[in-house]
Amino acid sequence: MDISVENLTSVDKEITIKATREDLKPKFDEAYKKYRSQIQMPGFRQGRVPLSLVKKRFGQEIEAEEINKYVQEVYENEVVPEYEPVGESEMLDLQWEDDQLEVKFKIGARPEFELTELTEIEVEKMVHDVTDEEVEEEIERTLERQGNWEEVDGEIEEDHRVTVDAQTLDEDGNPVEGEKDEDQVVNLSDEGAEEFRKELVGKKAGDTVDMEVGEEDDVDRFRLEIKKVEKPDKAELNDEFAKEQSNGEAKNVDEFRSFVKSRMQQYYDQTSSDLFRQDLVSTMADAHEFEIPEVFEQQILKNYVEHLKQQSGGDLPPDFDVEDYKNRMRDQAIQEGKWFFINRKLQEKFDDIEIKPEDIDQHIASEAARYGATVDQMKQYFAQNPSQLESLRSSIRESKIFDKLENAVTIRELSKDEFREKREKEQEEKEKKSK
């Protein structure tokens, strides 16, 4: 048996395993003995079928099975310890001809790189303290959501809700047959209803409005028949409302304001933390120049596709272009792959990270709250699923890595509005590049 390696790139290797019948003979002989004892054929007692007949009738299948077992054993016992493959290795070829076996694998190797000086890494972070004005706005929205709608005969205003029949029009303004959606409800106060607000404010029930949605070549045309107009009839802000909306945590209106402010601040803090971590991963990946193994990249892309399948109920739409999707997701896959190796380096650097029992208890409590279960139920779940417990430990370890990084890198704080404007500009530039 012989194993050779060819470096395709700095992180991709082609492993060739060669063997002869002589190398495989012990396995073949053992397999023939095993199957001979099990095979039943007319005219022979079980276990007494001539070996020559066993080889003639079943030899090809038996040897093929043993060859696959042999290749797997050599890979696990010889290749893995020596080359430490990363990701799912790919079998490129397997040939068994003239008593000669040749198998080729493509494997990934761990990239060699040094961590960039962390103090040179600059990451932006949104910092926002919730104001009393924002609290009052949120309470107003809650009162509207928990209130009712009252039909009106007057002109439509920006906070009204309208019910329309929407008829699709062609480029000449003529109705498209079969494309009419009846009783569509549009809440004009919704953030995404700006175009409808422009066209409908000031109109009344019974009016007909033609409008266009979109830009340039991507324009949809509609004729809206306004059937009903409603205004919000807000709920009353009182102590009973405060208790109900806070599940008893607030006993009166003043406590409800404090409750809402606390929840809003938690939301902003969590959002800021999540976005910071996303940006940190992206920045760290950009700051380190190295390749990731192709098999590892393909494994990540495969996981993306599998995740889409799960979201779609198990199957993708028949016309879904998997390869096009992978091409569009390739940059993200490379970034995720680079972070995987950077994270491993960081774990070596921060060798004082320790996962304590209280860390696990805290994360289990968080998971219980997230899924609406009790802590005891979550502990039982993890006890029955050891692999999930290891995944939990990995999450805790990564969280501690982020905590270390937050103290090590340079952070540039941005206000909520500055952060949003920057994100919007980045999204616009991204869309321009994709066109």
N, C-alpha and C positions, 0 to 999 in steps of 0.2 A: 504494500500500500504506500502511496506517495501523495503528499499534499504540497501544492505550489501556490504562490500568490503573485498577482499582478496588480500594481497600483494604477488604478484608472484615474484617480484624482488624489488630492491630499487626504480625502476622507472616504473615498470609494475604492473598494478592492474586489478583485475577482479571484475567488478561491477555486482551484481545480483539485478534485480528489480522483486519483487513479488507483484501480485495484484489478487483480486478476482472479480467475476462477480458483486458483490455489489459495488466495486470501479468503475467498468466500466459502471454500469447501467445507470447513467445519460447521458453518451455519447451515449449508445445504444438507449435509449429512444428518444433522440433528433434526432438521425440519422434515426430511423424508421419513425418518424413524417415527416421528410424532404423528404424521399424517397416515403412515402405513398402519399404525395401531388403531386408527379411527375409521379408516375407509372400509365400507362394506361393498362387495361386488359379487354378483351371482357366480356360484361355483367355488367360492373361497370363504373360509371362515374369517371372521373379523380379526385383523392383525396378521393374517397369513397371505395377503395379496402379494405376489412377487414384486420385489422392489423395481425391477425393470418395467413392469406394467404400470406401477405408480408413476414412475418418471415419464413414461410415454403418454399416459392419460392426463396427468396433472402437473408435470414438471415445470411447464412454462409459468403457470400461475403461482406455484409454490416458490420458485426461484425469484419471481418478480417481487413477491411479498418479502422475501428475505433480503433482497437487494435494497428495498426501501428501508427496512429495519437497519440494515448495515450502514446505509448512508446517514440515517438519523443518529445512530450511535457514534459514528466517526465525527459528525458535526458537533454533537453535544460534548463528546469526550476529548476531542482533539482541536477542533476549530475554535469553539467558544473559549476555552481556557487560554489559548494562545493569542487570539486576535480580538477577543472581547467585542463581538459585533454589537452595533447600536441599531435599534429598530428591528423591523421584520425583514430578515434576509430573503432574497429572491432567488429561487432556483432557476437558472437560465437554461440548463440543458442536462439531460441524463441519457447516456448512451450505453447499451450493453450489446456489444457485437464481438464475435469471434473470441468469446470468453474474456473480453476486456471491458472493464467498467470505467467510464469517465463521466464525472459530474462537475458542473460548474455552478457556483453560487456567486451572487453579488451581495456583498455585505457592506455595512457602514462602519466607519472607524470614528472614534471620539476625536474631534478637532483639537489641535494644539494651539493655544493662545494664552495671552496674559491679560489679566483684568486691567482695565483702564483705571487710572487714579480716580477714585470715587469723588473726591472734592472737585474734580474738573467737570463732573456731570451736573448739568443744570436742568431742573425740571420745574415746570409751572404748576401751581396749585391754587385752586379756587378757595378763597376764604370769605365766608359770609356770615354775618351776625344778623339774625332775623329781627326785623324792626316791628314796632307796634303797628305801623301802617299796614305791613304785610299780614300781620295777624288779623286785623280788622277785615282786610280783603278776603282772607281765607274763610273767616266766619261768615261773611256775606255770601260767599259761594256755597258754603254749607247750608245756610238758610234757604238759598234758592233751590239747592238739590233736594232738600227735605220738604220743600213747600209743594204747592200745587200749581196748575196752570189754569188761567181764566181766559175764556174766549172774548175777544174784543172786536168792535166794528171799525175802529179808527185806523189811522195810518200805522204802518209797521215801524217799530223803533229797534235800536240796536240790540236790546236785551230780549226781544220777542222770539217766539218760536212759530214757524210757519209750516203748514202742510200743503204740499204741491203735487201736481201731476207733472212729470218731467218727460217731454217728448223730444227725442233726438232728432236733430235737423241735419240735412246735408249741406254742402258748401254753398248751395244757392238759397238756403233757408227753407227748403221744403221738408216736411215730415218724412222720416224714414219709417217705412211700414214695419210693424212688429217690434219697434224699439220705443216703447212707452212704459215708464215706471210710475204707477199710481200710488198716491198717498205716501209720498216721501216726506219725512219730517226733518226739517233743518233748524237747528238751534243757532240763531245768529250770534249768540254770545260766545260760541265755541271758537277756539283759536284758529281752526282751519276753515272758518266760514267767511273769511274776509271778502272774497269775490262775491259771495251771495249777499253780504251786507251792502256792498256798493250798489248792487242792482235792485235790492228789494226794499231797503229803508225808504219810507215815504209812500210806498204802494199800499193797496188795500186788498181785502179778500174780494175775489172776482176779477182782479186785474190779470193780464197776461204779459209776461216779460220774456223777451229773447235775450240770451246771454251766451258768451263764449268763455271757456275755461281752458287755460294753457297758453303756450307761446309758439310762435313761428309755425313749423310744420306739424306740431303736436297740439292741435286745437280741437276741443269738443264743443259742439253747439247744441243748445237746448232751448226749448220753449217751455216756460214754467207757467202753469195755470194755478194761481193762488186760491186754495180752497178754504183755508182756515188760518186765522191769526190768533195767537195766544200770548198773554203777558204773564210773567212770573208772579205768583202770589206767595211771597216768602213765608217761611215758618217764623214763629215768634221766638225771639231770644229771651228765654227766661230760665229760672233755676231748674225746672223740670227738663227742659230741652238740654241744658248743660249736663245733667245727670245721665240722660239717655244716650247722648252722643259720645260721652266719655266712658260708658259702661260703669258709671258710678265713681270714677276716679275724681271727678269734679263735683262738688256739692252745690255750687252756685255759679253765677255768670263770671265773677272775677276769677274764680279758680279755673273755669273753663278757658278763659283767655290764657292763663298760665299754662294750662294743659296743651292747648293748641300751639302755643309758642314753643314749648318743649318738644312736641312731636315734629314741628316744622324744622327746628334746629337739628334734631336727630337725622331728619331726612337730608338736610343740606350737608351735614357732617359726613354721613355715610356716602352720599353722592360724591362729595369732594374726595373722600378716601378712595372710592372705586375708580374715579377718573384719574386721580394721581397715580394709582398703581398701574393703570393702563398706559399712561404717558411714560411712567418710569420704565416699564418693560420695553416700550417702543424706543425710548431714548437710549437705554442700555444696549439694545440690539443694534441701533445705528452707530453706537460708539465703539463697537467691536467688529472688526473686519475678519470674518472667517467663513468658510463654506460649511454647510451641513450635508450629511450623507443623503444621496438621492433617495435611497430606500426609506430613510427616516422622513423626508419630505413627503414622499408618496403615502406613507402610513398616516401622517397628519391629514393629508387631503382626503384619504379614504375615510378617516374618522369624521371629517366634515360632512361627507356624503351620507354616512350612516346616521349622523345626527339629523340631517334633513329628512331622511326616510322615517325616522322615529316621529318627527314633528308632523309628517304627512300621513301618519297611521300605518307605516310599514312599507309603503311603496311610493316611489316618485311618480309624477305625472308622465304619461306615455311619451310626450314630446319634450321631456326635460333633457337638455344637453349636458351630460355629466362632464364631458371633457371641457366644454366652454366654462362651466362652473368652476372646475379645478383651475383653469387658467386664470380666472378672475380672482381666485382665492390664494394663488401661489405666493404673493408677497406676504400675506398674513401668515401662511403656513411657514414660510422661511423665518419670519419674525418669531413665531411660536417655537420653532425648532432652535433658533439661536438662544432664546431665553432659557430653554431646557438646559443647555450646556453652561450658560452663564450662571444659572441658578446653582448648578452643581459646584461650580468654582466658588461661588459665594458661600456655600455651605462649608467648603474646605477653609475659606478665609475666616468665617465666623464660627470657629470650632468650639466656641463656648455656649452655643445654642443647646439648651436642654429642654426636653418636653417633660413637664411635671404632671402628676395626676390631676392637679387642679386645672391645668390647661385643657386636658381632655374633658373634665367635668364641665368647664365653661363652654367649650365648643358643643358638647352634647346638649347642654341646656339651650344654646342658640339654635341648634338643629331642631330640637323639640318645639321651640316657639315658632320656628319657621314653618313646620309641617303640622302644627296644631296637635301635637302629641304630648304625652307626659314624659318627664325625664326618665322614669323607670321603663317606659315603653321603648324609648330610644336606646337605653342601655341594653335592653334585651335584644333589640334589633342588631346592634353592633356585636353583641356576644354570639349571636347566631350567624353573623356574617363577618368573619375575621378579615377578609379582604377589604371590606368597607372600613373597618377599624384602621387598617394600614393607610387607606386613602385619607382618613380623618387625620392621622398623624402627619401625613405629607402636607395636608392643608395647614395644620398648625405650624409645621416647620417653615413653610413658605411665608406664612403670616409673620413669623418672627424675623425672617430674612427681610421682609419689607420694612418692618420696624427698624431694623439695623440700618437699612439703606436710607430711610427717611432722616436718620440722624447723621448720615455720612455725606450725602450729596448736597449740592447747593440748590435751595428752593427759592423760586421767585413767586411771590404771592400776587395773585390777581383778584380783583373784586369780581363779584358774580357777573356784572355787566361786561367788564373787560374780558373775562373768560368766555362768555357767550359770543361776543363779537369776534374774538379770535377764532373760535370754533366754526362760526358761520363762514368766515373768510376762507378758512382751510377747506371747508366742504365745497365752497364755490370753486376754488382752484382745483380740487379733486375732480369735480364734475366737468370742468373745462378740459382737463387732461384726458378724461375718459371719452370725450366726443371726438 
